[in-house]
């Protein structure tokens, strides 16, 4: 009977870890995107410069969020295999 509870606890831990990875990756992506795009809105830059900043923000922010998600999930997998 204990085995069933451990299995459920492990499933819950994995679910929490996935949600943490997604939220922290999303927040990181938004922060990086916002940091790059903000000057375009503050200083009213020309249209081509604003578009370039939007593209660069997306091209840098999205991969950073994905890298964060992968890092968190790999770290959790290593800890699970190590028995922690």
N, C-alpha and C positions, 0 to 999 in steps of 0.2 A: 504494500500500500504506500509506503514511503517513496518507492520508485516512481509511482504515478505523480506524486506531488513534486518531486525533483524535476521530473520531465516538464511538468506544467510551469514550474518556476523558471526553468531554463528557457522555455518558449516565451514566457513573459519578459525575461531579461533580454532576449534577442529582439522582441518587439520594441521594447524601450530603447534599446541601442540603435535600432534602425530609425526610429523617430528622432532620436537625438542627432544622428548623423544627417538626416534630411533637414532638420530645422537649422542646425549649426551651419551646414553647407549653404542653405538658402540665405541665411543672414550674412554670411561671409560674401557670397556673390552680390547681394544687394549693397552691402557696404562698399565693396570695391567699385561696383558700377556707379553708385552714387558719388563716390569720391572723384571719379573720372569725369562724370557728366555735369556735376554741379557748376563748374566754371562757365559752361555754356549758358546756363540759366542766370547766373549771377551777373555776368558781364555782357550779356546780350551779344555774343559773338556772331560772326557772319554765318549764313546758312551752311556753306560747305564745311566750315570748322566745327559747327555744332553737330552736323551729321557724322563727321569723322570721329568726334568724341563719343557719340552714341555707339558707333560701330566698335570702336576700340574698347569702350566700357563693357559691351556685351562679349567681345572676344577675349577679354581678360577676366571678367567677373564670372562668367559661366564655367570656364575650365577650373578656376580657383575653387568654386563651389563643388564641382565634381571631384576634384582632388581631395578636398576636405572629407567628403562623404566616403570615398574609397579608403582614405587613411583611417578614419574612425572605425569603419567596419573591419578592416584588416587587423587593426589593433585589438578589437574585441575578439576576433577569431583566434588570434595568437593567445590571448589570455584564456579563452575557453579551452584551447588545446593544452595549455600549460596547467589547467586545473584550478585556476583562480576564479 
